């Protein structure tokens, strides 16, 4: 098997150049969330998390704000007190639990 090691520096440069773009896009998520909150289209994350903690006791591992079909959804990953990781989907506008399932 012949490996062309001269390609590796070029791939590394491309990765380093593109990686900050991805980080910059992720950094803008809070700006969109602020606009949606100010427009009254979503509930504050604080109130969503309080409800999730009441219903699914444990440690919050991750929170994402996603657009799914015609809804804006908080996807929240919780490590339960029973040591099971669950993904809980919450309607960001109403706070209603849409689904919860054990995460893979």
C-alpha positions in Angstrom: 0.0 0.0 0.0 1.5 3.3 -1.1 0.6 6.4 0.9 1.3 9.8 -0.6 2.4 11.8 2.4 2.7 15.0 0.4 -1.1 15.3 0.5 -1.2 15.4 4.3 0.0 19.0 4.7 -2.5 20.2 2.2 -5.3 18.4 3.9 -4.2 19.8 7.3 -4.2 23.4 5.9 -7.7 22.9 4.4 -9.0 21.6 7.8 -7.5 24.5 9.7 -8.9 27.0 7.3 -12.4 25.6 7.3 -12.7 24.7 11.0 -13.0 28.4 12.2 -15.9 28.8 9.8 -17.8 26.0 11.5 -17.0 27.5 14.9 -18.2 30.9 13.8 -21.5 29.5 12.6 -22.0 27.7 15.9 -21.2 31.0 17.7 -24.2 32.7 16.0 -26.7 30.2 17.5 -27.2 32.4 20.6 -27.9 35.4 18.5 -30.7 33.6 16.7 -32.0 32.3 20.0 -32.1 35.8 21.4 -34.0 37.1 18.4 -36.6 34.3 18.7 -36.9 34.9 22.5 -37.3 38.7 22.0 -39.9 38.1 19.3 -41.9 35.8 21.7 -41.4 32.8 19.5 -39.7 30.7 22.1 -39.6 30.4 25.9 -36.5 31.3 27.9 -34.1 28.4 28.3 -34.2 28.9 32.1 -37.9 28.0 32.3 -37.5 25.1 29.9 -34.6 23.7 32.0 -36.5 24.0 35.2 -39.4 22.0 33.8 -37.0 19.4 32.4 -35.2 19.0 35.7 -38.6 18.6 37.5 -39.7 15.9 35.2 -36.3 14.2 34.4 -34.1 14.6 37.4 -30.4 14.4 36.7 -27.6 16.3 35.0 -28.1 18.3 31.8 -25.4 17.2 29.4 -26.3 19.2 26.2 -28.9 21.6 24.9 -29.6 22.4 21.2 -32.1 24.7 19.7 -33.3 23.1 16.4 -35.8 23.8 13.7 -37.8 20.7 12.9 -40.5 20.9 10.2 -42.8 23.7 11.4 -41.5 23.7 15.0 -38.6 25.1 17.0 -37.5 22.4 19.4 -35.1 22.3 22.4 -33.2 19.0 22.2 -31.9 18.3 25.7 -29.7 15.4 26.7 -30.1 14.4 30.3 -28.1 12.0 32.4 -30.7 10.7 34.7 -30.3 9.8 38.4 -30.7 6.2 37.1 -27.5 6.7 35.0 -29.5 6.5 31.8 -29.0 9.2 29.1 -32.2 10.5 27.6 -32.9 12.9 24.8 -35.8 15.1 25.6 -37.5 17.1 22.8 -39.4 20.2 24.0 -41.5 22.5 22.0 -39.6 25.8 22.4 -42.8 27.9 22.0 -45.0 26.1 24.5 -42.6 24.2 26.7 -44.5 20.9 26.0 -42.5 17.7 26.1 -42.8 16.3 22.6 -40.8 13.2 23.2 -38.3 11.5 25.4 -36.2 8.5 24.6 -33.1 6.7 25.8 -30.1 8.0 23.8 -27.8 5.7 22.0 
